[in-house]
Amino acid sequence: MRFGVVVTDPSDWTAGAIATGLERQGADAVFLNFSQLAASMGTGLALNADGTDLLDLDGLVVRDLGRRGSSDVAFRFEVLSAVEASGVAVVNPPSAILRAANKFATSLALQGGGVPQPETLAATSLPAAEGFVTRHRRAVYKPLFGYKGRGLLLLSPDDPAPLRDALAKEGVVYLQEFLESTAPRPRDIRAFVVDGKVAGAIYRVAPPGSWISNLARGGAPERCPLTPEIEALALRAAAAVGTIYSGVDLLESPGGLAVLEVNGTPSGWGVHQAWGIDVGEMIASAVLRIAEGSI
């Protein structure tokens, strides 16, 4: 069997671990960069990436689709959807990646699944957005399609300019109430879910002087004991979004655990660094199971 691992940087640890996991289980793996896509139609459908016929593969594992602009991202998702529709196994499914990438869609899915989350507002209305910030006194602005903690803002009614600027620039704002953590230091929990099981969990501890704990923003991974509550909530969140593998981010708040986000193309480096857990092997097993079931 032959699989493609979609990634922009071939030195990415998670992509390498998935490819190695596939090869250890007897499959071939090739890295594919979706900045090198071509789709042709007429006498038939042909979909190629880096010179590889996507429809000739047994499956695709998406680690990183890459992006240039909104049109480009839409094209990449449409190609993924066409590959899946042709019968090739795609992990994560395009619908789940899109749902996880769009924070509003994630919040809707969590709401529908009864998963606890911070109070959230998505709005094109400035009065509604300002009212939300005023009511909560502190709120977190996140770009709707943001990643790696980029573009986060901590808002207060005392300084309305950042909120107004964000709405003017983006046309829509996504806001969450700022929940105080019960932890001794600013941190959240990243639970890594693979194929209906939680592989492990880490604390992502914010660097000194920061409230942002993303590892890409200087956060440090530390071992987090996997409690029944963390496990159950992470599985419910992943199921609501529809992912096969995902990173579920949770916060320890005075009201209990709340889900902040679900990442549909997560890095497994943090949980490996903290625990030595190889999520690549687990993802490979899930992909093989799905691919074999679709043949």
C-alpha positions in Angstrom: 0.0 0.0 0.0 1.2 3.5 -0.7 0.3 6.7 1.2 0.9 10.4 0.9 1.8 12.5 3.9 0.7 16.1 3.1 3.2 18.5 4.7 5.0 21.8 3.8 8.2 21.1 5.7 9.5 17.5 5.2 11.6 17.9 8.3 8.5 18.2 10.4 8.7 15.7 13.3 5.1 14.6 13.2 5.0 14.1 9.5 8.2 12.0 9.8 6.8 10.0 12.6 3.7 9.2 10.6 5.8 8.2 7.5 8.0 6.0 9.7 5.0 4.4 11.3 3.5 3.6 7.9 6.8 2.1 6.7 7.2 0.0 9.9 3.8 -1.5 9.2 4.7 -2.5 5.7 3.4 0.5 3.7 5.2 3.0 1.5 5.0 6.7 2.3 5.8 9.8 0.3 5.8 13.4 1.4 3.5 15.7 -0.7 3.6 19.5 -0.7 0.2 20.9 -1.6 1.8 24.1 -2.9 2.5 21.9 -5.9 -1.0 20.9 -6.9 -2.6 20.5 -10.3 -6.1 19.4 -11.1 -7.3 18.7 -14.6 -10.7 17.8 -16.0 -12.3 17.1 -19.4 -11.6 13.6 -20.6 -11.3 12.5 -16.9 -10.2 13.8 -13.5 -6.5 14.0 -12.7 -5.2 15.2 -9.4 -1.4 15.6 -8.9 0.9 16.9 -6.1 4.6 17.0 -6.6 4.2 14.8 -9.7 2.3 12.1 -7.7 -1.1 10.9 -8.9 -3.2 11.4 -5.8 -5.9 9.1 -7.1 -3.4 6.2 -7.3 -2.7 6.3 -3.6 -4.3 4.2 -1.0 -4.6 7.1 1.4 -3.6 10.6 2.4 -2.6 11.8 5.9 -2.8 15.5 6.2 -0.3 17.1 8.6 -0.1 20.6 7.0 -2.0 21.8 4.0 -0.1 25.0 3.8 -1.7 28.3 2.8 -1.1 31.4 0.7 -4.6 33.1 0.5 -8.3 32.3 0.8 -8.6 31.2 -2.8 -5.6 28.9 -2.5 -6.9 27.3 0.7 -10.3 26.7 -0.8 -8.6 25.0 -3.8 -6.6 22.7 -1.5 -9.7 21.7 0.4 -11.6 21.0 -2.8 -8.8 18.8 -4.0 -8.8 16.9 -0.7 -12.6 16.5 -1.0 -12.3 15.2 -4.6 -9.6 12.7 -3.5 -11.9 11.4 -0.7 -14.9 11.2 -3.0 -12.8 9.0 -5.4 -12.5 6.4 -2.6 -9.0 7.3 -1.3 -8.9 7.3 2.5 -8.1 10.8 3.8 -7.1 11.4 7.4 -8.3 13.7 8.8 -11.4 13.9 6.6 -11.6 17.2 4.8 -14.9 18.1 6.6 -13.2 17.6 10.0 -10.1 19.6 9.0 -12.3 22.5 7.8 -14.4 22.3 10.9 -11.4 22.4 13.2 -9.7 25.2 11.1 -12.7 27.5 11.4 -13.0 28.4 15.1 -16.7 29.3 14.7 -17.4 26.0 13.1 -15.6 24.3 16.0 -17.6 26.2 18.5 -20.8 25.2 16.8 -19.8 21.5 16.8 -18.8 21.6 20.5 -22.2 23.3 21.2 -24.0 20.6 19.3 -22.1 17.9 21.2 -22.8 19.4 24.6 -19.1 20.0 25.2 -18.3 22.7 27.8 -16.5 25.7 26.3 -16.0 29.3 27.3 -18.8 31.7 26.4 -18.1 32.6 22.8 -19.2 35.2 20.3 -18.7 35.5 16.6 -19.9 38.8 15.2 -19.8 41.2 12.3 -21.5 43.7 14.6 -19.3 46.1 16.6 -22.0 46.9 19.2 -22.5 43.1 19.9 -18.7 42.6 20.1 -18.2 45.6 22.4 -21.1 44.5 24.6 -19.5 41.0 25.0 -16.2 42.5 26.1 -17.9 44.9 28.5 -20.0 42.1 30.0 -17.0 39.9 30.6 -14.5 42.6 31.4 -11.8 40.6 29.7 -12.1 38.6 26.4 -9.8 36.8 24.1 -9.8 37.7 20.4 -8.7 34.9 18.1 -8.4 35.1 14.3 -11.2 32.9 12.9 -8.6 30.8 10.9 -5.7 31.5 13.2 -3.1 28.9 14.2 -0.1 28.5 16.6 -1.4 31.2 18.9 -0.7 33.9 16.3 -2.8 37.1 16.4 -4.3 36.5 19.8 -5.4 39.6 21.7 -6.5 40.1 25.3 -9.3 42.7 25.2 -10.8 45.0 27.8 -13.5 47.6 27.6 -11.0 50.2 28.7 -9.2 50.1 25.4 -11.7 49.5 22.5 -9.2 50.2 19.7 -7.8 46.7 19.2 -11.3 45.2 18.9 -12.4 47.9 16.4 -9.2 47.5 14.4 -9.6 43.7 14.2 -13.2 44.0 13.0 -12.3 46.6 10.4 -9.5 44.4 9.1 -11.2 41.0 9.2 -14.9 41.8 8.9 -15.7 39.4 11.7 -14.4 38.8 15.2 -14.3 35.6 17.2 -14.3 36.3 21.0 -14.1 34.0 24.0 -14.5 35.0 27.6 -11.2 35.1 29.4 -11.4 32.2 32.0 -9.1 32.5 35.0 -7.1 29.3 35.3 -7.0 27.5 38.6 -3.4 26.4 37.9 -0.5 28.1 39.7 0.9 29.3 36.4 -0.8 30.2 33.1 -1.2 27.0 31.2 -3.6 24.8 29.3 -3.9 21.1 28.6 -3.3 19.5 25.2 -4.8 16.0 25.0 -3.7 14.1 21.9 -6.6 11.9 20.5 -6.0 9.2 18.0 -8.7 6.8 16.7 -11.0 7.1 19.7 -8.3 6.9 22.3 -6.3 9.6 24.2 -2.6 8.8 23.5 -1.5 11.2 26.3 -1.8 14.7 27.6 0.6 17.6 28.4 0.4 20.9 30.2 1.5 23.7 27.9 3.0 26.2 30.3 3.2 29.9 29.2 6.6 31.6 29.3 7.1 34.1 32.1 5.1 37.2 31.7 2.8 35.7 29.0 -0.7 34.3 29.2 -0.3 32.5 25.8 0.8 28.9 26.3 1.1 27.6 22.7 4.4 25.8 22.2 5.0 27.8 19.0 4.9 30.9 21.2 7.4 29.8 23.8 5.2 27.5 25.9 6.9 24.5 27.5 5.5 21.0 27.5 5.1 19.2 30.9 3.6 15.9 31.8 -0.1 16.0 32.5 -1.6 13.0 34.3 -4.5 11.6 32.2 -7.5 11.7 34.4 -10.9 10.2 33.5 -12.4 13.7 33.2 -9.7 14.9 30.7 -10.0 11.7 28.7 -13.8 11.8 28.5 -13.9 15.4 27.6 -11.2 15.2 24.9 -12.9 12.2 23.3 -16.2 14.0 23.2 -14.7 17.1 21.7 -12.8 15.1 19.0 -16.0 13.2 18.2 -18.0 16.4 17.9 -15.6 17.8 15.4 -15.2 14.5 13.5 -11.4 14.0 13.7 -9.5 10.8 13.6 -6.5 12.4 15.2 -6.5 15.8 16.9 -5.1 17.9 19.7 -7.8 19.0 22.1 -7.0 22.1 24.2 -8.6 22.4 27.6 -8.5 24.9 30.4 -8.7 24.3 34.1 -11.2 26.9 35.2 -13.1 27.5 38.5 -16.2 25.9 36.8 -14.3 22.8 35.7 -12.6 21.8 32.5 -13.6 23.7 29.4 -12.5 23.0 25.8 -10.8 25.9 24.1 -10.0 24.5 20.6 -9.7 21.3 18.6 -6.7 21.2 16.3 -7.2 19.0 13.2 -3.6 19.0 12.1 -1.7 18.9 15.4 2.0 18.5 16.1 2.8 15.4 18.2 6.2 16.7 19.2 5.0 18.1 22.6 3.6 14.8 23.9 6.6 13.0 22.6 9.0 15.4 24.3 7.2 15.1 27.6 6.2 11.4 27.6 8.2 9.7 24.8 4.9 8.8 23.1 5.0 8.1 19.4 1.7 9.3 18.1 3.0 8.9 14.5 2.8 5.1 14.9 -0.7 5.3 16.3 -1.9 7.6 13.4 -0.3 5.2 10.9 -2.2 2.3 12.4 -5.5 4.3 12.2 -4.9 5.2 8.6 -4.1 1.7 7.6 -7.2 0.4 9.3 -9.4 3.0 7.5 -7.7 2.4 4.1 -8.0 -1.4 4.3 -11.7 -0.9 5.2 -12.3 1.2 2.1 -10.7 -1.2 -0.4 
